[in-house]
Amino acid sequence: MIPLIETIAKALVDQPDQVRVTEVSADDKNVVYELSVAPGDMGKIIGKQGRIAKALRAVVSAAALQGQKRVTIEIV
């Protein structure tokens, strides 16, 4: 799941070398990932009214359904 999040995030930002995704916590059904980008790219990841962030979360959630897990992405 980390490569999927990194690939999408790197395509959206101006400084792809500063994109970092870490798994913060996980249990049987839930996984929390933390996405950090350069401060200047924060707006590009969040988007107008959070639309890009919602779309990113939707894509990752759909991909996680195959493994029957619930995925949460926190943007830091």
N, C-alpha and C positions, 0 to 999 in steps of 0.2 A: 504494500500500500504506500510505503514511503516513496518509492520511485515514481508512482503515479502522481502524487501530490507535488513532488519536486519538478516533474516534467511540466505540469500545468503552470505552476508558479513561475518557473524560469521563463516560460514563453510570454508571461504577462509583464515582467519587470524590466527595467533598464540595466540593472546590475545583477545578472543571474548568478554570479559567483558568490553573492552574499545570501543566497537562499539557503535556509537550514530547516530541516524537518526532523523532529525528535519524537520518539514515543514516550509520553509522560507517564501514563499508567495504563494497565491492561488487566482484565480478568477474563472469565470464560466468555462473556457476551459483549463486553464494552471495551473499546480502545480509544484513548485520547492522544491525539497528535498535536504538537505545537509547531506552528509555522512562523518563522521569523525571517524578515526581509530587511533591507536597508531602510532607514527612516524616510528617505525620499520616495521610496517605492510603496510605502504603506497605502497610499490612496489608490494606487493602481490595483492592489490586491483586494481592497475593500470595495472599490467602485462606487458609483453614485447610489446613494441610499442602500448600500450593502448588497447590490445586485450581483456583483462578481463573487463576493464571498459566499452568498447563498448558492450560486451556481456551482462553485467549487465544492461546497459541502454536499450538494445534491449528487454530483457525479461520483464523489468518493463514497457516499452512502449507498448508491446503486451498485458500485463495484464490491462493496463489503457484503452485500446480500448473498453473494455466492458462498461466502464463508460463514454465513448466518451470524454476523457480528454487527454491533452498532458502533459506528465510528463518529467521533466528535473532533472537529478541528478548531483549535484556538489560535487566533492570529495575534502574535506578540510583536 
